[in-house]
Amino acid sequence: MIWIAFFFFVFVSCSHLSDSSKILMIPYSGEGSHYLSMALVGESLVSNGHNVTFLVSDIFDLRASHPHYYNMFTFQVFPHHLGRDGFFERKKSQDDRLLSGDAVYHAIVAFEDIIKNFSMDCEDSIRDVALRDRLVDAEFDFAVVDPTTPCGVIIAQMLYLPYGLFLPIAAVPNLSRFLSVPATPSYVSSWQSGYSDRMSLPERAVNALMDISWTFFFNVALFSYHDALRPKYDVRNDVNTRLGMADSYFSLSFADLTLEYPKPFTPNVIGSAGLNLAKGKETMSQEWNIFVDTHGQRGMVIVSFGTLLHNIPEHVTIKLVDAFSQLPYTVVWQLSRETHVANLSCNIHRFEWLPLAGLLAQEKTVLFISHAGINSMYEAIYYSKPVLTFPLFGDQPDTARRAADRHMGEHLHLYRVKTHEIVDAIIQITTDSR
């Protein structure tokens, strides 16, 4: 039903599109779940006879040479002002600030810095005259943009293209309002409020204040920095970015009542949760099957904190290693090469990449430890695995709260939790007969 609705909105609402249309895909990043989720949409479009082009910076030009995507998509690549090393140094600094565990004020300041960086990244693509000429010459029929950053909307407007939105995170009420989706704070919890849809009168008052604050923050910070680029580069001064969000033909939202609290949606908002599960169960390689047979006899705990976090602070990894070493299970942990971990016990196995869906499908998997990314949560639901979540930033704290309310497991604060609390939570979840 998701795909039927998607193609209906794209190709019926935009009646001028032909059977083989040219689609421009604009992810906010060439890395991580945002790109990979949008690539799933691109694959389906290609399989239905359409031509798909992705716009990425040269930081992620490896996507253009990836064997899976090389012959499937066309890539338009523009130079990033920081270069690869500078970009990842900036990202590490952002992660350190955002994941410091400080007060809400510091989190807001960190978010504002990220939004400023979004606008500078956007400027790289807008000021590139050669890129603009190539995009115009390509004569695209439609654009699909990730509204995590408004840059995609600006580019689509610059090219005078009709466009739809693809938001690969949980539904954020304060952003949804800019899509003309009602979000009444009396029962729709604000972003990072920690509330459910059932609030007391004082909680509703606090939720309303948070809703006003976050909406103002998004309006001032998210849109103002990007709108400042319009007169600078003479990009469609007759429109603005905030209203441009509401002008989209549709919005694909990673929302489903399996995990979401009840809330209203307008007809042009399509629930697309679980796109990463559309291909069915993942087939693991022979090497991984041997690993599971060899090490999974006493049960496996799968640990993954997503694709965007590259460097977990050392004091956190020490705490996790100490907790995992006390478990009676085999721990399969996805860690980037940048993360330093020493003295792993014999029950902990470290990998840079995991066939996550394949491992979650195993009967020997007893627990999934996650950052509460929306894709991860729907994978856990699909494979009926309990979760212990350590939400880090963005929509993850709210997703973790909803997962706990659905009795999927528990959530803990990664930077405040003590080792024995991690061990106790894991044992409690894995021995719960529910």
Secondary structure as a PSIPRED ss2 file (coil, helix, strand):
# PSIPRED VFORMAT (PSIPRED V4.0)

   1 M C   1.000  0.000  0.000
   2 I H   0.000  1.000  0.000
   3 W H   0.000  1.000  0.000
   4 I H   0.000  1.000  0.000
   5 A H   0.000  1.000  0.000
   6 F H   0.000  1.000  0.000
   7 F H   0.000  1.000  0.000
   8 F H   0.000  1.000  0.000
   9 F H   0.000  1.000  0.000
  10 V H   0.000  1.000  0.000
  11 F H   0.000  1.000  0.000
  12 V C   1.000  0.000  0.000
  13 S C   1.000  0.000  0.000
  14 C C   1.000  0.000  0.000
  15 S C   1.000  0.000  0.000
  16 H C   1.000  0.000  0.000
  17 L C   1.000  0.000  0.000
  18 S C   1.000  0.000  0.000
  19 D C   1.000  0.000  0.000
  20 S C   1.000  0.000  0.000
  21 S C   1.000  0.000  0.000
  22 K E   0.000  0.000  1.000
  23 I E   0.000  0.000  1.000
  24 L E   0.000  0.000  1.000
  25 M E   0.000  0.000  1.000
  26 I E   0.000  0.000  1.000
  27 P C   1.000  0.000  0.000
  28 Y C   1.000  0.000  0.000
  29 S C   1.000  0.000  0.000
  30 G C   1.000  0.000  0.000
  31 E C   1.000  0.000  0.000
  32 G H   0.000  1.000  0.000
  33 S H   0.000  1.000  0.000
  34 H H   0.000  1.000  0.000
  35 Y H   0.000  1.000  0.000
  36 L H   0.000  1.000  0.000
  37 S H   0.000  1.000  0.000
  38 M H   0.000  1.000  0.000
  39 A H   0.000  1.000  0.000
  40 L H   0.000  1.000  0.000
  41 V H   0.000  1.000  0.000
  42 G H   0.000  1.000  0.000
  43 E H   0.000  1.000  0.000
  44 S H   0.000  1.000  0.000
  45 L H   0.000  1.000  0.000
  46 V H   0.000  1.000  0.000
  47 S H   0.000  1.000  0.000
  48 N C   1.000  0.000  0.000
  49 G C   1.000  0.000  0.000
  50 H C   1.000  0.000  0.000
  51 N E   0.000  0.000  1.000
  52 V E   0.000  0.000  1.000
  53 T E   0.000  0.000  1.000
  54 F E   0.000  0.000  1.000
  55 L E   0.000  0.000  1.000
  56 V E   0.000  0.000  1.000
  57 S E   0.000  0.000  1.000
  58 D H   0.000  1.000  0.000
  59 I H   0.000  1.000  0.000
  60 F H   0.000  1.000  0.000
  61 D C   1.000  0.000  0.000
  62 L H   0.000  1.000  0.000
  63 R H   0.000  1.000  0.000
  64 A H   0.000  1.000  0.000
  65 S H   0.000  1.000  0.000
  66 H C   1.000  0.000  0.000
  67 P C   1.000  0.000  0.000
  68 H C   1.000  0.000  0.000
  69 Y C   1.000  0.000  0.000
  70 Y C   1.000  0.000  0.000
  71 N C   1.000  0.000  0.000
  72 M C   1.000  0.000  0.000
  73 F C   1.000  0.000  0.000
  74 T E   0.000  0.000  1.000
  75 F E   0.000  0.000  1.000
  76 Q E   0.000  0.000  1.000
  77 V E   0.000  0.000  1.000
  78 F E   0.000  0.000  1.000
  79 P C   1.000  0.000  0.000
  80 H C   1.000  0.000  0.000
  81 H C   1.000  0.000  0.000
  82 L C   1.000  0.000  0.000
  83 G H   0.000  1.000  0.000
  84 R H   0.000  1.000  0.000
  85 D H   0.000  1.000  0.000
  86 G H   0.000  1.000  0.000
  87 F H   0.000  1.000  0.000
  88 F H   0.000  1.000  0.000
  89 E H   0.000  1.000  0.000
  90 R H   0.000  1.000  0.000
  91 K H   0.000  1.000  0.000
  92 K H   0.000  1.000  0.000
  93 S H   0.000  1.000  0.000
  94 Q H   0.000  1.000  0.000
  95 D H   0.000  1.000  0.000
  96 D H   0.000  1.000  0.000
  97 R H   0.000  1.000  0.000
  98 L H   0.000  1.000  0.000
  99 L C   1.000  0.000  0.000
 100 S C   1.000  0.000  0.000
 101 G C   1.000  0.000  0.000
 102 D C   1.000  0.000  0.000
 103 A C   1.000  0.000  0.000
 104 V H   0.000  1.000  0.000
 105 Y H   0.000  1.000  0.000
 106 H H   0.000  1.000  0.000
 107 A H   0.000  1.000  0.000
 108 I H   0.000  1.000  0.000
 109 V H   0.000  1.000  0.000
 110 A H   0.000  1.000  0.000
 111 F H   0.000  1.000  0.000
 112 E H   0.000  1.000  0.000
 113 D H   0.000  1.000  0.000
 114 I H   0.000  1.000  0.000
 115 I H   0.000  1.000  0.000
 116 K H   0.000  1.000  0.000
 117 N H   0.000  1.000  0.000
 118 F H   0.000  1.000  0.000
 119 S H   0.000  1.000  0.000
 120 M H   0.000  1.000  0.000
 121 D H   0.000  1.000  0.000
 122 C H   0.000  1.000  0.000
 123 E H   0.000  1.000  0.000
 124 D H   0.000  1.000  0.000
 125 S H   0.000  1.000  0.000
 126 I H   0.000  1.000  0.000
 127 R C   1.000  0.000  0.000
 128 D C   1.000  0.000  0.000
 129 V H   0.000  1.000  0.000
 130 A H   0.000  1.000  0.000
 131 L H   0.000  1.000  0.000
 132 R H   0.000  1.000  0.000
 133 D H   0.000  1.000  0.000
 134 R H   0.000  1.000  0.000
 135 L H   0.000  1.000  0.000
 136 V H   0.000  1.000  0.000
 137 D H   0.000  1.000  0.000
 138 A H   0.000  1.000  0.000
 139 E C   1.000  0.000  0.000
 140 F C   1.000  0.000  0.000
 141 D C   1.000  0.000  0.000
 142 F E   0.000  0.000  1.000
 143 A E   0.000  0.000  1.000
 144 V E   0.000  0.000  1.000
 145 V E   0.000  0.000  1.000
 146 D C   1.000  0.000  0.000
 147 P C   1.000  0.000  0.000
 148 T C   1.000  0.000  0.000
 149 T C   1.000  0.000  0.000
 150 P C   1.000  0.000  0.000
 151 C H   0.000  1.000  0.000
 152 G H   0.000  1.000  0.000
 153 V H   0.000  1.000  0.000
 154 I H   0.000  1.000  0.000
 155 I H   0.000  1.000  0.000
 156 A H   0.000  1.000  0.000
 157 Q H   0.000  1.000  0.000
 158 M H   0.000  1.000  0.000
 159 L C   1.000  0.000  0.000
 160 Y C   1.000  0.000  0.000
 161 L C   1.000  0.000  0.000
 162 P C   1.000  0.000  0.000
 163 Y E   0.000  0.000  1.000
 164 G E   0.000  0.000  1.000
 165 L E   0.000  0.000  1.000
 166 F E   0.000  0.000  1.000
 167 L E   0.000  0.000  1.000
 168 P C   1.000  0.000  0.000
 169 I C   1.000  0.000  0.000
 170 A C   1.000  0.000  0.000
 171 A C   1.000  0.000  0.000
 172 V C   1.000  0.000  0.000
 173 P H   0.000  1.000  0.000
 174 N H   0.000  1.000  0.000
 175 L H   0.000  1.000  0.000
 176 S H   0.000  1.000  0.000
 177 R H   0.000  1.000  0.000
 178 F H   0.000  1.000  0.000
 179 L H   0.000  1.000  0.000
 180 S C   1.000  0.000  0.000
 181 V C   1.000  0.000  0.000
 182 P C   1.000  0.000  0.000
 183 A C   1.000  0.000  0.000
 184 T C   1.000  0.000  0.000
 185 P C   1.000  0.000  0.000
 186 S C   1.000  0.000  0.000
 187 Y C   1.000  0.000  0.000
 188 V C   1.000  0.000  0.000
 189 S C   1.000  0.000  0.000
 190 S C   1.000  0.000  0.000
 191 W C   1.000  0.000  0.000
 192 Q C   1.000  0.000  0.000
 193 S C   1.000  0.000  0.000
 194 G C   1.000  0.000  0.000
 195 Y C   1.000  0.000  0.000
 196 S C   1.000  0.000  0.000
 197 D C   1.000  0.000  0.000
 198 R C   1.000  0.000  0.000
 199 M C   1.000  0.000  0.000
 200 S C   1.000  0.000  0.000
 201 L H   0.000  1.000  0.000
 202 P H   0.000  1.000  0.000
 203 E H   0.000  1.000  0.000
 204 R H   0.000  1.000  0.000
 205 A H   0.000  1.000  0.000
 206 V H   0.000  1.000  0.000
 207 N H   0.000  1.000  0.000
 208 A H   0.000  1.000  0.000
 209 L H   0.000  1.000  0.000
 210 M H   0.000  1.000  0.000
 211 D H   0.000  1.000  0.000
 212 I H   0.000  1.000  0.000
 213 S H   0.000  1.000  0.000
 214 W H   0.000  1.000  0.000
 215 T H   0.000  1.000  0.000
 216 F H   0.000  1.000  0.000
 217 F H   0.000  1.000  0.000
 218 F H   0.000  1.000  0.000
 219 N H   0.000  1.000  0.000
 220 V H   0.000  1.000  0.000
 221 A H   0.000  1.000  0.000
 222 L H   0.000  1.000  0.000
 223 F H   0.000  1.000  0.000
 224 S H   0.000  1.000  0.000
 225 Y H   0.000  1.000  0.000
 226 H H   0.000  1.000  0.000
 227 D H   0.000  1.000  0.000
 228 A C   1.000  0.000  0.000
 229 L H   0.000  1.000  0.000
 230 R H   0.000  1.000  0.000
 231 P H   0.000  1.000  0.000
 232 K H   0.000  1.000  0.000
 233 Y H   0.000  1.000  0.000
 234 D C   1.000  0.000  0.000
 235 V C   1.000  0.000  0.000
 236 R C   1.000  0.000  0.000
 237 N C   1.000  0.000  0.000
 238 D C   1.000  0.000  0.000
 239 V C   1.000  0.000  0.000
 240 N C   1.000  0.000  0.000
 241 T H   0.000  1.000  0.000
 242 R H   0.000  1.000  0.000
 243 L H   0.000  1.000  0.000
 244 G H   0.000  1.000  0.000
 245 M H   0.000  1.000  0.000
 246 A H   0.000  1.000  0.000
 247 D C   1.000  0.000  0.000
 248 S C   1.000  0.000  0.000
 249 Y C   1.000  0.000  0.000
 250 F C   1.000  0.000  0.000
 251 S E   0.000  0.000  1.000
 252 L E   0.000  0.000  1.000
 253 S E   0.000  0.000  1.000
 254 F C   1.000  0.000  0.000
 255 A C   1.000  0.000  0.000
 256 D C   1.000  0.000  0.000
 257 L C   1.000  0.000  0.000
 258 T C   1.000  0.000  0.000
 259 L C   1.000  0.000  0.000
 260 E C   1.000  0.000  0.000
 261 Y C   1.000  0.000  0.000
 262 P C   1.000  0.000  0.000
 263 K C   1.000  0.000  0.000
 264 P C   1.000  0.000  0.000
 265 F C   1.000  0.000  0.000
 266 T C   1.000  0.000  0.000
 267 P C   1.000  0.000  0.000
 268 N C   1.000  0.000  0.000
 269 V E   0.000  0.000  1.000
 270 I E   0.000  0.000  1.000
 271 G E   0.000  0.000  1.000
 272 S C   1.000  0.000  0.000
 273 A C   1.000  0.000  0.000
 274 G C   1.000  0.000  0.000
 275 L H   0.000  1.000  0.000
 276 N H   0.000  1.000  0.000
 277 L H   0.000  1.000  0.000
 278 A C   1.000  0.000  0.000
 279 K C   1.000  0.000  0.000
 280 G C   1.000  0.000  0.000
 281 K C   1.000  0.000  0.000
 282 E C   1.000  0.000  0.000
 283 T C   1.000  0.000  0.000
 284 M C   1.000  0.000  0.000
 285 S C   1.000  0.000  0.000
 286 Q H   0.000  1.000  0.000
 287 E H   0.000  1.000  0.000
 288 W H   0.000  1.000  0.000
 289 N H   0.000  1.000  0.000
 290 I H   0.000  1.000  0.000
 291 F H   0.000  1.000  0.000
 292 V H   0.000  1.000  0.000
 293 D H   0.000  1.000  0.000
 294 T H   0.000  1.000  0.000
 295 H H   0.000  1.000  0.000
 296 G C   1.000  0.000  0.000
 297 Q C   1.000  0.000  0.000
 298 R C   1.000  0.000  0.000
 299 G C   1.000  0.000  0.000
 300 M E   0.000  0.000  1.000
 301 V E   0.000  0.000  1.000
 302 I E   0.000  0.000  1.000
 303 V E   0.000  0.000  1.000
 304 S E   0.000  0.000  1.000
 305 F C   1.000  0.000  0.000
 306 G C   1.000  0.000  0.000
 307 T C   1.000  0.000  0.000
 308 L C   1.000  0.000  0.000
 309 L C   1.000  0.000  0.000
 310 H C   1.000  0.000  0.000
 311 N C   1.000  0.000  0.000
 312 I C   1.000  0.000  0.000
 313 P C   1.000  0.000  0.000
 314 E H   0.000  1.000  0.000
 315 H H   0.000  1.000  0.000
 316 V H   0.000  1.000  0.000
 317 T H   0.000  1.000  0.000
 318 I H   0.000  1.000  0.000
 319 K H   0.000  1.000  0.000
 320 L H   0.000  1.000  0.000
 321 V H   0.000  1.000  0.000
 322 D H   0.000  1.000  0.000
 323 A H   0.000  1.000  0.000
 324 F H   0.000  1.000  0.000
 325 S C   1.000  0.000  0.000
 326 Q C   1.000  0.000  0.000
 327 L C   1.000  0.000  0.000
 328 P C   1.000  0.000  0.000
 329 Y C   1.000  0.000  0.000
 330 T E   0.000  0.000  1.000
 331 V E   0.000  0.000  1.000
 332 V E   0.000  0.000  1.000
 333 W E   0.000  0.000  1.000
 334 Q E   0.000  0.000  1.000
 335 L C   1.000  0.000  0.000
 336 S C   1.000  0.000  0.000
 337 R C   1.000  0.000  0.000
 338 E C   1.000  0.000  0.000
 339 T C   1.000  0.000  0.000
 340 H C   1.000  0.000  0.000
 341 V C   1.000  0.000  0.000
 342 A C   1.000  0.000  0.000
 343 N C   1.000  0.000  0.000
 344 L C   1.000  0.000  0.000
 345 S C   1.000  0.000  0.000
 346 C C   1.000  0.000  0.000
 347 N C   1.000  0.000  0.000
 348 I E   0.000  0.000  1.000
 349 H E   0.000  0.000  1.000
 350 R E   0.000  0.000  1.000
 351 F E   0.000  0.000  1.000
 352 E C   1.000  0.000  0.000
 353 W C   1.000  0.000  0.000
 354 L C   1.000  0.000  0.000
 355 P C   1.000  0.000  0.000
 356 L H   0.000  1.000  0.000
 357 A H   0.000  1.000  0.000
 358 G H   0.000  1.000  0.000
 359 L H   0.000  1.000  0.000
 360 L H   0.000  1.000  0.000
 361 A C   1.000  0.000  0.000
 362 Q C   1.000  0.000  0.000
 363 E C   1.000  0.000  0.000
 364 K C   1.000  0.000  0.000
 365 T E   0.000  0.000  1.000
 366 V E   0.000  0.000  1.000
 367 L E   0.000  0.000  1.000
 368 F E   0.000  0.000  1.000
 369 I E   0.000  0.000  1.000
 370 S E   0.000  0.000  1.000
 371 H C   1.000  0.000  0.000
 372 A C   1.000  0.000  0.000
 373 G C   1.000  0.000  0.000
 374 I H   0.000  1.000  0.000
 375 N H   0.000  1.000  0.000
 376 S H   0.000  1.000  0.000
 377 M H   0.000  1.000  0.000
 378 Y H   0.000  1.000  0.000
 379 E H   0.000  1.000  0.000
 380 A H   0.000  1.000  0.000
 381 I H   0.000  1.000  0.000
 382 Y H   0.000  1.000  0.000
 383 Y C   1.000  0.000  0.000
 384 S C   1.000  0.000  0.000
 385 K C   1.000  0.000  0.000
 386 P C   1.000  0.000  0.000
 387 V E   0.000  0.000  1.000
 388 L E   0.000  0.000  1.000
 389 T E   0.000  0.000  1.000
 390 F C   1.000  0.000  0.000
 391 P C   1.000  0.000  0.000
 392 L C   1.000  0.000  0.000
 393 F C   1.000  0.000  0.000
 394 G C   1.000  0.000  0.000
 395 D C   1.000  0.000  0.000
 396 Q H   0.000  1.000  0.000
 397 P H   0.000  1.000  0.000
 398 D H   0.000  1.000  0.000
 399 T H   0.000  1.000  0.000
 400 A H   0.000  1.000  0.000
 401 R H   0.000  1.000  0.000
 402 R H   0.000  1.000  0.000
 403 A H   0.000  1.000  0.000
 404 A H   0.000  1.000  0.000
 405 D H   0.000  1.000  0.000
 406 R C   1.000  0.000  0.000
 407 H C   1.000  0.000  0.000
 408 M C   1.000  0.000  0.000
 409 G E   0.000  0.000  1.000
 410 E E   0.000  0.000  1.000
 411 H E   0.000  0.000  1.000
 412 L C   1.000  0.000  0.000
 413 H C   1.000  0.000  0.000
 414 L C   1.000  0.000  0.000
 415 Y C   1.000  0.000  0.000
 416 R C   1.000  0.000  0.000
 417 V C   1.000  0.000  0.000
 418 K C   1.000  0.000  0.000
 419 T H   0.000  1.000  0.000
 420 H H   0.000  1.000  0.000
 421 E H   0.000  1.000  0.000
 422 I H   0.000  1.000  0.000
 423 V H   0.000  1.000  0.000
 424 D H   0.000  1.000  0.000
 425 A H   0.000  1.000  0.000
 426 I H   0.000  1.000  0.000
 427 I H   0.000  1.000  0.000
 428 Q H   0.000  1.000  0.000
 429 I H   0.000  1.000  0.000
 430 T H   0.000  1.000  0.000
 431 T H   0.000  1.000  0.000
 432 D C   1.000  0.000  0.000
 433 S C   1.000  0.000  0.000
 434 R C   1.000  0.000  0.000
